[in-house]
Amino acid sequence: MTKIFSGLVILLVLAVLSWQQFGEKQNTDTDGQSGYLMLAMTWTPSWCAVTGTERGDDRCATGSGAGWLVHGLWPQFEAGGWPEFCETAQPAPTRAETAAMMDIMGSDGLALHQWRKHGTCSGLSPERYFDKTRAAFASVTLPDRISSAGGRLRIAPGDLMAVFHAANPDIRENMAVLTCREGMAQEIRVCLTHDLTPRPCDSDVLSRGCRARNVALPALR
């Protein structure tokens, strides 16, 4: 009986240790201490053509002038994939905090959604998460030639990204991807360390890059 009891105790201790290790891994993957970040920037006229205009979004109104805007800053797992909608002890962002992001995101509703889906997995408070999002966007140069290309019938994805890389020499080809949808350039996604230094993307992110021969880059509204 004593041997059986001792065996059960050992099994219980091992189970507790395994659960603690699992919890530590989960926390490490989502609290900003491992993995990396991805800054996603949307060419708004392309988003409007696919989704935004039908919704009546203000970013798609004539004369809005909305071009490259931040979609979000997304924690990424090192080996591919990402966490989302994480449990957090952090409070929800205030209306003032989400409204303050409209100049680079174009929508306080988007800012709130990005906090709920991705910010909760960052290990940061809403204030620090939005500050880091703003700093990440400020660290990237979006040259006028990319915006002025809007209105062309077609442009090769490689040509568009060549202009981007020339303006951002620290961001090498394996550190950023262009995505496309319905024949239009949609987003430039840049992979960053937690201190916002450009770094290589994982193979899953790179595999999602645009494979079209040419894409449209719709003109500003």
Buried (B, 14 or more C-beta within 10 A) or exposed (E): EEEEEEEEEEEEEEEEEEEEEEEEEEEEBBBBEBBBBBBBBBBBBBBBBBEBBEEEBEBBBEEBEBBBBBBBBBBBBEEEEBBEEBEBEBEBBEEEBBBBBBEBBBBBEBBBBBBBBBBBBBBBBBBBBBBBBBBBBEBBEBEEEBBEBBEBEEBEBEEBBEBBBEBBEEBEBBBBBBBBBEEBBBBBBBBBEBEBEBBBBBEEBBEBBBEBEBBBBBEBB
